[in-house]
């Protein structure tokens, strides 16, 4: 009467299960966004804590309303250095992203990753409400 010993196979399976459980969360990348459950309201700005506005144009160039030349594009490294310095002094500083509607999603995602790396926790996106939105049907 021949029998097969399956205990070593169970050990291998449990080791593989543990490896997959540990590595699965590390394979996902993204930017954490907490979406509101209600309609968007205007951003409230306090006088004590003025926001930093970072703009991105259709070409993907970055602009910052802080510094000597707010009308000239800055590099990602300059943005990272400035934001890290601002957030080291006041970690609650709101950061608002103002983007061109013709810009692609790639530069937005890269900008959000840069801001996250700099330590920004209070992020917002500036938008304009379009005038030609359809009306909500009523019963």
N, C-alpha and C positions, 0 to 999 in steps of 0.2 A: 504494500500500500504506500504509494508515493504521495507526499504532501509538499506543498509549496510554502515557503516561509515568506510572508508579506510584510513583516515588521520592518526590514530595511527600506522597503518602498514607502511605507508610511512615514518614516523618519525623513526621507528625502522630500516627500510631498510637503511636510510641515515646514521644513527649512525653506523651500521655494515659496510657500505661502507667506512666510514672515518676510522674505526678501521683497516680494511684490508689494506687500502692505507698507513697507518702509519707503520704497522708491516711488510708488504711485503719486503721492502728494508732491514730490519734487519735480515731476515731469510737467506739471501744469504751470504756465506763466500767464500773467495778466495784470491788469490794473484794477484794484478794488474800487468800485463805484457804489455808493449808497444812494439809490434813487428814492426820491420822495414819494409818498403814497398819495399826495394831493397835487393840485395844480401848482405850477411854478409861480412863485411870488417874487416881487422885486427883491434884489439883494439889499439887505440893510447894512449900512456902513456906519460905524461909530467913529466919532472924531478922535478917540484915543488910539484906535487900531485901524488905520487906513490900509486898504488892500493894495497889493502889488499887482499890476495888470501886465500880463505878458501877451503880446500879440504875435500871430503867425499869419503871414500872407500866403497867397496862392502858390508862390514859388517855394514855400517852406522856410523862409527866412524868419528869424526870431527877433522880436523887439521887446524892450523892457522899459516901463515908464519910470525907472529908477536909474540914476546915473547922470553923467555929464551930457550924453548925447542920446536922448530917447528916440530920435528919428533915424538913427543909424542901426543897421542890423548887427546883432552880436552873435558870437559863436556859442555852441553848446557848453563849452568849458567855462566861458565867462558867465553865462547864465547860471550854471551850477555853482560857481564860486560865489556869485552875488547872492543867490537864494540861500545858500548854506550860511553865509554871514548874517543875512537878515533874520533867518529862522533861528540862528543861535542866540541872537539878542532877544527876539520875541517869537517863541514857537507857535503862538496863536495867530500870527499874521495871516489874514485871508489872502489867497492867491486866486486871481481871476484870469481865465484864459479867454482871449478875444481872438477869434479866428475868421479868416476869409471863408465864405461859403464855397469857393471853388477849390480850396485846399483839400487834398486827399486825406484819408484816415491815417495813413502811415506817419506823417509828421505830427499829427495830434497825439497818437499813441506814444511816439518817441518823446514828445514834450512832457506828457503825463508821467512817463517813466523817469525822466530827468528830475521833475519836480518831486516825485516820490523819493528818489535817491537823495535829494537835497534835504528831505525831512518835512515836506509840506503835507499837512494833514487836513487843512481847511481849504479845499479846492472848489472852485465854481467855474461855470462856463457862461460867458456873456452872450446873449442872443438878442435878436430883434424879433418881435412878433410880426409874422407876415400879415398883410392886409387882406390877402385873397384866400384865406382859409375857408373851407365850407362850413356852413352852419350845422349845428347839431339838430337832427330831426326831432320834432315834438309830436306827441301822440294826440 
